[in-house]
Amino acid sequence: MQIGDRVRVKSAVIVYTHPDHRNQPFDICGTEGEVIDILKDWKGRVISPNYPYVVKFDKKFRVHMQDAELEQA
């Protein structure tokens, strides 16, 4: 996956940060969004984050995700 790719959440992912369901469990399985960043380095040093893909689903909702949770849309 690359920055700008459209992706879909393919597995059950429960989030508590969705703007319409704040502080409540909300499953985003099947939701489509766009990869806006892939975390690879921090201040010039190589890192290996657990959730390297930053996906933007709408104007207010962004989530860090793993490769196994996403598929091309």
C-alpha angles and dihedrals in degrees: 000000000000137000110283096029119135110235138182127212105244101183135047109279118176116206131181096194102071108131094227094045102037115182092000127104110260126179114220096188109143095018116136126218145145129266105239100171142011113205111223106140141024119206090341096310121115113245134184107212122190091228106033101162119083108201124192112208099173140342095292104023124083128158135189108230143178126242091245091060095055139067133182112270 
